[in-house]
Amino acid sequence: MSFFFPFHHFTLIQIGKVWWFLIISSLASNVFAQKVVVSKEINVKNNYAYDIFPDIKGNILFYHDRGQEHVLEIYDQNLTFQNSSEINFPDKNVDIISVEKADSMLNVFFYRKDPPFHHLEKLSVDQNGRQIDTILPVFTLESLIPPKFRHVTSEDGSKLAVFWVENKYFNYIILNNDKECAILDAGKIENKNFNFKTDFMGIMLTNRGKIFLLGQKARSWNKLSEESFMLLVIENQEYNLKYLRAQNYIISQLKMKYDEKNNQLCFAGLLNKNVEDAAVGYFIYHFTGQETDVELLVNEQLFSLEFIGEVYGKKTTKIKKINDIYIENMILRADGGTLLVLEIKKELLRRAGSGGISRFGDVYTGRGYIDYYNEDIILIALHADGTEFWKKILYKKQFSQDDNAMYSSCFLFITPTRLKFVYNDEIKSNNTVSEYIIDPLGNVKRKSVLNTQYQNLKLRFKDAIQTSENTMIVPSEYINKVNLVRIEYPK
């Protein structure tokens, strides 16, 4: 997970201030039983991006991307600074492709430009930021046009696919993400029905090295796209193209996630009519790879009037859709079932001194403000056969302005027996952090987690990292400063 500008460097706060924060938290309410450690405020003006690797032989490696400078800072599990080191490349004419955790080290994949040659290479660093061995050449591409290398990593981090589009071809290389980085598969795919430049929507790499490409025909001003989505399955230089569509409705949103335990690709989508920005239902589709038909029809499930009324907090016989709803996540159960996570959110662009207008409606070119509304979370639990188990609504109201909603939404914290949705009650510095706790049967409990009063913390929960079954690390930004916050639940 990478955080892009303006999040940058951090160092540690003095111990006295850490304990002061703990005392304030405990005084705010007796329900705050969490241990909280906060790093020192630092300036965040120079980095392009950063990434956090929470467990490299017990150390936390914090990677700074500063353009021509790439730095690692090393911290222990208590966020105590150990040392820093700079990653040294063969020359300055390199581009970083990816930085990946690989067992007890970090692999840094980059390509070096030597026109007309482009060399993909890898260097490794240990838990202390020191380079291991020499730089490893992976492969060399000869091309007059510099390639735009992109990458995707498997869920378990064991494999990395580097891909690029050249003319009408989709090129890829699948590597082991370890010390040797052996090439497992490589290919050059062409398909007349799939334009890899304009139709591409997403890519996924399984732990076994299979690639799934998702696409849809681009819309033009006078023509809607085809109502079906394209799924291209690539393995061992061979591919198979399928079409996914609904029979009676339009698929307005689509997400995919691979179920490694049950060896199937899970799709979740929302359904609407007339390409409007509202959903009348949803679907879950499990693709096993054994399907013989080219066309895959989804099982449409519509929202009931009773459930829509529950979402809007009133009985209704006229409202037959839910506005401004988006798929945020899918949680795959071991038995093949799925928990679908939806969120109601909207953005409004408004002129100073006037009412709001939708960003996605009429075109408006003047200066204005963007209001962000992140509201209720909707959970739909489904059995392996697609039938509903339970549905729940987690009520919240978050409002912010001109911040890209970076402090809104929530973080999904997974424990062996419960799910926790952790979020800011309000988007401000002096704020209460709350959580919804859900058990497998859909029973819900809401409680407070901590209070940030007097601490000038603004926590980005949607960018948090779970580091153990009871610990998370959350970045915080306040007036061009960044803190790293570790929240530890009692075991």
N, C-alpha and C positions, 0 to 999 in steps of 0.2 A: 504494500500500500504506500503510495507516495502522496505527500502534501505539497501543493504548489504555492507559489508566491501568494501571500507574503510570509509564510512560516519558515523560520530559519533556526539559528543557533540557540542553545540554552546552556546554562550552568546551574550550580546548586545554590539554594538559599541557605542562609545560616541556620544552624540547628535550633537556635532559640526561636527563630521566626516560625519554623516548622511546628514546634510544640505549641506556640501561641495559637496557630491555626487549629491544632487539635483541641485545645482548650475551648476556643470559641465555638467550635462545632459541637462539643459536648454540652456546653451551656445553652446552645440554641434549642435543643430538644433532647430528651432522654432516649429517643429512638435512634439517634445517630450513633451507631456502634462501629462504624467503619474507621479504619486507620487511614489517614491521608497524609501524603508527603508531597511537598511542592518544591519545584526547582526555582532557582533564582531568576529574576527578570533579566532578559537580555534584548538587545536590539535586533530587529528582524528586517533590515532594509536591503541586504545584499544577495541573499540566496535566490536562485531560481526555484529550487525544490529541496525537500529533504525526505529521508526515509528512516524508519526506526526498525532495528532488528533486535528483538527483545531477549534472545537467548542464544548466544554463541559461546558455548562452554561456560555458561553462567554469567557472561557479560552482556551488557546492552550496547550495541554499536549504533551510533547516530551518524548518518551519512549526510554530508552537506554537498549540494551541487551548486557551485558558484560560477558556472560557466567554464572558465579556463582553470579553475581551481576546484579540486575534489578532496574533501577532508573527512576523516573519521574521528569522532570523539568517543572515548571508551568510558563506560560507567558500570558500576556494579549494580546488583539488584536493588540496593537502597538509593540509587541515583547519585552515588558518590563518584565524583569525577576521578578517573585514573590517569589518563593521558590522551594525547591527540596525535594524529599522524596524517600526512598528506599522501594520497595515492599518486604515484609517479608513473606516467605513461611514456612510451618511447619518444613521442614528440607531441607538439601542441595541436597537431592537425588530426584529432581523434573526436569521435562522437560516442557518447555512452549509449548503449542499447538497453542494458538492464543490469541491476545489482540484485543478486539472488543469494539467499541463505542456502548453504549446502553442508549439511551435517555440522562439522565443527569449524566451518570457515565461511567466508563470503566470496562468491564468484562475481567478478566484475566483467561483463561482456561489453566489448566496444569494437568499433571498426576504425581502421586507420586508412586514410586516403593517400593513394599513390597512383594518380591517374595514368592509365585507364584501369588500374587495379584498385580493388577495395578489399582490404584484409579484415576478416572477422577474427578477433583474438580474445583471449581471456587471461586475466590475472586473478590470483587468489590472495586473500589476507586472512590472518588468524584472529583469535579472539582479542588480541592486543593491538590490532591494526597493522601488524607487520606483514610485508609481502612474503608469500610462500613460493619458493622456487622461482623459475624464470617465466616470462610470458609465454603462453601456449597458443600457437597458431591453430585456428579451427578450420577455416576454409577461405579461399580467395575467389572473388568474383571479378571478371573482366567486363567492364561496361563503360561506354563513353558518357552515358547519363548516370549521375550519381544515384544509387538506389535509395529509396526511403524505407530503411529497415524498421520493422515493427516486431513485436514479440508477444507471446502469451505463455504463461506458466501453468503447469498442471496443478491440481488442488493440493497434492502432497509435496509439491516443490521438487519432485525428482526429475522432471523433464522440462525442457524449454524449447519452444518452436520459434524460430526467427523466420519471418516471411516478408515478401515484398511483391509488388505488382509491376510487371514489365510488359508494356504494350497490352495485349489481351491475355497474358499468362499470369497465373498465381504461382509464385515460387515459394518453396518452404524447405527448411532444414530442421529436423528434430534432434536435439542433443540430450544426452544424460547430463543432469546438473550435478556433477561431482568433480573430483580432481582431474580426471582424464578427459571428460567431455566428449565421449565417443559419439559419432554421428549414427543415429539409429535409423533414420529415414530421410530421404530428400526427393523432391519431385518438382515437376513443372506441369501445371494443370491448365487446360483450356476447355471452356464450355461455352457454346454459342448462346445458351439461354441465360448464363450468369455473367454479367459484366462486373468484373472484380473492382473496377474503379467507381462505378455509380450505384451498384446494387448492394454492395457490402454493408452489413449492419452489425455483425458481431462474429466472434470466433471463440472456440473453446478447445482445449487440449486435455484429453483424459490422462489418468495416471499410467495407462498402458500405451500411450502414444498415438491415439486416434484423434483426428482433427474434425471438428464440426464447424462449417461455415454457414452463417445465417444471412439471408439476403431478401430484398424486395425491390421490385422495379420502381425506379424513381418517378415521382409525380412531376408533371409539367403543368403549365398554366391552364391548359385547356383539356387536360386528360387526367383522370384519376389513375393511380397505380392499380395493378391487378390486386384482387382481394386476397390472393394466396401469398404465403411466404415460401421462400426457397430454402431447402436444407441440403447442403452438399457435404457428404461424408467422405473423408479422405483417409486412406490407410494403405501403406505399402505401395505408394505411387498409383493407386487405383482410386476411383471415385464413383459415387452413386448420387444422383440428384432426385430429391423428393419435393413434393409441394404440400404445404400445410394450409388448410383453409377451413372456415366455418360454412355451413350450408345455408343458414338463414340470416346471418348477421355479418358485420365487418369486424375483423380483428383489428382493434385500435392500438393495442400494446402487446408486446410479446417478450418474454424472458425465458432463458434456458439455463438448466443446471444439470450436470451429469451425476447420476446416482451410481457411485463406484461399487457399492455393496450389491446392488441388484442389476448392474450392467445395463442401465437404460438412461436415455436422455429425457429429462422431464421439462416439458413446456408449460408455462402458465401465461394466460392471455386474458385481456378484457374484450368484451363484445359491445358494439354499438350499432346504431342505425344512421344512415345518411352522413357518415363521416363527422358527426357532431362530437363535441368535447364532453361526452357523458357516457357512462357505461350502463347497460341494461343487464349485464351478466358477465360471466367469466367461464373459463374452461381450464382443465388440466389434461395434458396428453402425455402419455409415456411411449417413447419411441424405442423399440428394442433392437432394431436393425434387421429383424426377421420379416418385416412387412414386405409383401410382394407387390402391392399396388403402388403406383407412382404418386397417386393423390392420397393424402392423409386427412380424413375428416375428423374434426374435433367433436367432443360431446358437449353441447351447449347447455349451460346451467344459468337460468335467469334469476335475478334478485326478486324475491317476493315483495308484495306491497307491505306486508308486516315488517319485514327487515328494513326496507327503505324508510318506513316510518320511524323505526328505531334509530336509524342513522341520523335522521333529521329531527328527532325528538318530538314527533307529532304523528298522529294517525293521518293516513293519506289514501285517497282512492284515485287521485289524478297524477301524482308524481310517480313515474314508472322507471326512473333512472337516477343514478347517483352522479352528480357533477364533480369535476375536478379530482378524480380518484386515480391513483397511480400505483402500479406494482412496485414495491420496494424490495421484497425478498421472498425466497422460497426456502423452507426448512424441510429437508428430506428425512423421513423416518426410516428406521431399519427395516420395517415390514413393507416398505414400498409406498406408504402413505405420505401425504404432503401437508405442510402448514403454509398457507398463502398469507403473506403480510402485505396489506394495502395501506396507503395513507392518503388523506384528503389534503390537498395543498393547492395554492394558487398564487399567481403573481399579478399585481396590478401596477400599471404605469400611470402616474398622475402628474399633471402640470401643477406647478406652484400656484396656489390660490384657486384651484379648480377641483372638480370631482375626479374620481379615478376612472381610467379606461383600461381595458384589458390589453396586455402586451401582445396577445395573440389575436386580437380583433382588428380594429381599424389601424392603419398605418399612421404613426405619429412621429414626426422628426424633431420636435422641439425638445428643450431640456425639461427634465422632470425627475420625479423620485420613483423608485420601485419599492412597493410594499410587498412583503412576503408573509403569507399565511400558511402555517403548517398546523393542521388540526388533527382530527381523530385518526387513530390507527384501527384498522379492521382486520381481524384474524378469522380465517376460514380453514378449519381442519378437515381433511378428507382422508377416507380410507384408501387402501391400495387400489380398489376397484373404481374409485372416483366418486363414490357416494359421500355426502356430507356427514361429518361426525358432530361438529359443533361450530358455531359462529359467535364471536365476541367483538364488542366495540370498546376500545380503550380511549376514553375521552380526554382530550387535551386541547389547549388553544395557545399557539405560539405566534407572535407577531414580531416582525423586525423590518428594518428599512435600510436599503442600499448596502446590504452585507452579504448578498448571494445566499442568504439563509444558512450561513455556515454554522451557526449555533443552534439551529432548529433540528427538527426530526428527533431521532433517538438512536441509542446503541443497543443492539441485541446481545445480551450476556447469557451464555449457555452454561448451565450447571448439569450434573448428572441426573437430577430429578426435576429441575424447574427451568423455565425461561424467564429472563428479566429484561424488560424494556426500560432503559434508563434515559431520562431526558430532563432538560431545563424547564421548570414551570413557567418562567418568564425569561425573555431575552434581555438580560441586564446584568450588571456586575453583582449587585446584592440580590441573590437569587437562591431559591430552594431547589435542590435537585431531588426528583422523585423517581419512583420506579413502579411498574406494574409487574407482579409476579404471577405466572400462569403455570398450572400443573398440567399433566397430560390429559386430564379430563375436562379442561377448559375452565376450571375454577380460578377466579381472579382476585388478587389482593393488591391494594395500593398502599404504599408507604413512602415516607421521606427517607432520603439517603444522607444528605448533608446540606449545610448552609454555607454560601460563599460570602456572607456579609462581612464587610470591611477588608476583604482580601483582594479586591479588584481582579477576580478571576472570571473569565468568560469561557466556558468549557465547550469544546467542539465534540460532542458525543458521537456524532455520526462518523468521526474519524478516529475513534478510540480503538485500542488494540487490547484484546483479552490475552493476558500472559499466563494465566493459570485458571484453575476452576474457581478461584476466589479473588483474583487480582486483575485489574485493568490499568492501562496507562492512557491518559487523556491529554491531548494538547489544549492549551489555553492561550488566547490572544487578547490583549487589552492595550489599546493606544500604542500600536507598533511595538509591543513587547510580547514575548512568548514565555510561557512556563510549561513545564511538563509536570503533570499531576498523576500520582499513583494512588489509586483507591483500592484498599484491601478489605474485603468482607471478612467477618469472623468465620472460622471454619466450624 
